[in-house]
Amino acid sequence: MRVLLAGLGNRGGLWGKVLSEDSGTKIAAIIDVDPARIETFRAQYGPLPAYADVATALAREPFDAAVLVTPPDGRRAQTDAAFAAGVPVLGEKPLALDLDEARAIVTAGEKARVPLSVGLNFRFLPVSLAIKSLIASNRMGAPAFGMFNYMRNRDWWRPGMNTYPQTMDDPMMLEQTIHHLDLIRYCYGREVEALTCRTWNPPWSVYRGDANVTCQLTLEGGMEVIYTGTWSGGWNDLRFEWRTDCADGVVIQRQLFSDLVVAGREDTEPTAVPLEPCEPFLDDTRALWSAFRDGIAGGRPLPCTGRDHLESLAVCFAALKAHRDGRRIDMAAFRSDHGLPAPG
């Protein structure tokens, strides 16, 4: 499978490793605006053809897929070029920085009948899959409410980190929280029916836009989830906990990529849930790529489709509207306002 890899930053370098290690995949050409990144990538993976943009590359060479690891503000032109060439796309999240633009991208892909997936790799973490299985099985009883907390001071000045989030209007919501809200939808298997939200920035934040988000989500079946996330905490140490309270006990993820436990109502100590070994960011991206590769070959359903991502993105933009308007947002009305069908 000949792949066009666009974007060679920190995440693009990881994609280079994943794609180059896959025996059924060949990185056929690369794209980046920084010549130094291109030369660094070539030093590791060989003298690959490099192009200035996706449209130029597609006009000059045949590709079986395009992996877009580029800032979302230029995604529409890239996807339009790929759809016109009939090339399946796997694009990093968010698909766009505007909900109507993201909807237009998804609609264009569907009209052209070209597969489109979004890089929601955290769905493929063993801990995420285990939570999804536990909730679906009702092992601890029916879930009633959850609390999802992600607290850190993320220093984007470190070498190798992408800098564009520093100038985004809503960096936490659209670069990080989107992963978390997507996991809430995915692992609980329930859509958001209504929500409230507040976003803000502490005085020391290095971000132009708000780096703190808190939401209260009402999910199908009356389940309530309180979410809090920050990239500008007062401590550099990352603290994470996702707790789900159920009729007969709790399910708690105590570390960002691992440490899943359950406890019954009368238990004095929690019990660890066995998880497959995982190298975060690499193994989950490998699993995402494998599912996408097999999906476009017809071997199994396409993972993390553009249409599915659009629902997670709609929750994010509805949350931002809830913050701006200072009121609770009904998701059915919000979808209708933006021409989005009901999920499912």
Protein Blocks (a to p, Z undefined) as FASTA:
>chain_A
ZZddehjafklmmmmmmmmmpmkbccfbdcdfblklmmmmmmmnopadddfbfklmmmmp
ccfbdcdfbdfklmmmmmmmmmmnopacdddddfbfcfklmmmmmmmmmmnopacddddf
klmgmklmmmmmmmmnomnopafbdcddddddddfkbghiafklmmpmblmlmmmmmmmm
mmmmmmnopacfbdcddddddfklcbfbdcbdcdddddehhiacdddddfbbcbfbdcdd
dddddfkbccddfbfkgopadddfklcbdcddddddddehklmmmmmmmmmmmmmnopac
cehifklmmmmmmmmmmmmmmmmnopacdfklmmmmnopaceZZ
